[in-house]
């Protein structure tokens, strides 16, 4: 059956773009519907501070008035400047299981980027490595943790058929509450705490505006050498922090300080995906009630940020923070923790995760396509 790929111009086309995943995943037991209101804000060029240094074009594939696929072509000028490479991105990619639709969408994205002088199309990035990124290639037998991607099994095959090459893999590790922290790691962490005179304190959510600059400083310093990293602007960090405040737990957000100066930070969030699944994208009229009831049964957390400033990296501060966040999670009754994501070639973090007894149970891939 025929279809057409069109750029999103009207409110109706934007609605089709946003609602497309419900068509793709309608019978998938693991898919977690995002909140429609949040997706709309993310895509809004006026509300999302990402667009102060970026631009994007949204495309939707339509058949008989229904969306059957979508994609966004993205230019992140901060990435181009920071890495000095002519790379554009694609993101928000979805398609029903028809390769012809996938090809048409990716062609549109590639042409849009090529016409603007880019030489590589990388993704999926929705919108950057500071957001949801990469494609699930291993570990389809479990639902995604909060703010992690999920996709059908046929997507990686479509990428390879189109001509994409692997750029980098990301790993997710699983740690369960019945796995005690190895005594050797506890001794190492406590020795580091004592010798470095490290204090660990929770994030002060009541004074979040004062804490945000500290978080931003640690984040941009700790991740600046990571593959694909792009510095986060103050507006972007404030935007993200105030979003996360709605679901953050101060006991799961910890600073490591030396002489009163923050040198590291770890953040875990309750896996609200377990509750979001019940809301089916809407807070009203009954979605909010379902969300609140389901949130009481959340049994896991996702450790999504663990960073130490360059001066104190690989001195054991990372192990101390990870040990403390696991302790906090156990104390609050959580049964498991996901550590994600970790670059496949981040030797130290992969080794430390395994040393703690965690196992890599999901693999995600970022692809490159030569334009």
Buried (B, 14 or more C-beta within 10 A) or exposed (E): EEBEBBEBEEEEBBBBBBBBBBBBBEEBEBBBBBBBEEBBBBBEEEEBBBBEBBEBBBBBBBBEEEBBBBBBBBBBEBBBEBBEEBBBBBBBBBBBEBEEBBBBBBBBBBEBBBEEEBEBBBBBBBBBBBBBBBBBBBBEEEBBBBBBBBBBEBBBEBBEEBEBEBBBBBBBBBBEBEBEBEEEBBEBBEEBBEEBEBEBEBBEEEEBEEBBEBBBBBBBBBBEEEBBBBBBBEEBBBBBBEEBEEBBBEBBBBBBBBEEEBBBBBBBBBBBBBBBBBBBBBBEEEBEEBBEEBBEEBEBBBBBBBBBBEEBBEBBBBBBBBBBBBEBBBEEEBEBBBBBBBBBEBEEBBEBBEBBBBEBBBBBBBBBBEB
